[in-house]
């Protein structure tokens, strides 16, 4: 009898437990409002967040070109509500650079953004191993890029030509110079058109190109400053610095010596050195990245070369929304502004052809 009562009680307890509402067992999936289905639609989870990686071959440091890439990936993170990763390499260390690329792949990046030619050999190898992984190279490209490698480059030689025309028009000593980071074909896109335009504008002009070289040519302002003072002491009164982070040495030399006026690259340095910078060769890496990555995510194959017909690259005078307040010395010379406006229109219309000097090397 006791055994029967015990079994009946146990059965009642099991029924009560099985019919009672269950307590939460841990994590709950909460769907956002836009994912909640109507009565006749199935409820589905939202897609995972987009992941975007930005890889620099060098520490960001004083190189504004690389820093702009950081700003670009951060803007994309906000635009797409994406997760972002920023990875900095070690200068001259391709092993670290390749390891960062592979780490970004393992992380699951939808698009891996690589900046400068220093990644070219790496991306050729890795893109073949991972044909579904999307890569974007900024400021360079590889021969016959495969479908998963996208390129965003610039026609620097067009803007360099305009800078040379300005220098040739303004020089009082008939001597204008250039300081380049490294004597490689790519950087002749800066130096050679500048020299050509100066000579075309002023037949009596004398020009000279000096190279920084060494182990860190893009991060050696001390050497750049030394070379700038060398040119200035020889009577060169307008000097173009095409040396990324090393530009600061040239600009400091202009400000401290008062012997010459400068041109710089990537950003508007007129505001940092007012009274000493005439103009700048602007390359808006952040806007480039936003444009190119947005198109890649939309399924487009990107192989773009930005010229001076837009606002991504060109002089401050043409790319700024407020050029009159740029603090660039070009604003003091309306006749020279008129000259470069005319040259720019001729280049855009195809009446003046500026060829890519790097193709000759």
Secondary structure, 3 states (H helix, E strand, C coil): CHHHHHHHHHHHHHHHHHHCCCCCCCCCCCCCHHHCCCCCCCCCCCCCCCEEEEEECCCCCCCHHHHHHHHHHHHHHHHHCCEEEEEECCCCCHHHHHHHHHHHHHHCCCEEEEECHHHHHHHHHHHHHCCCCEEEEECCCCCCCCCCEEEEEECHHHHHHHHHHHHHHHCCCCEEEEEECCCCHHHHHHHHHHHHHHHHHCCCCEEEEEECCCCCHHHCHHHHHHHHHHHHHCCCCEEEEECHHHHHHHHHHHHHHCCCEEEEEECCHHHCCCCCEEEEEEECHHHHHHHHHHHHHCCCCCEEEECCCCCCEEEHHHHCCCHHHCCCHHHHCHHHHHHHHHHHHHHHHCCCCCCCHHHHC
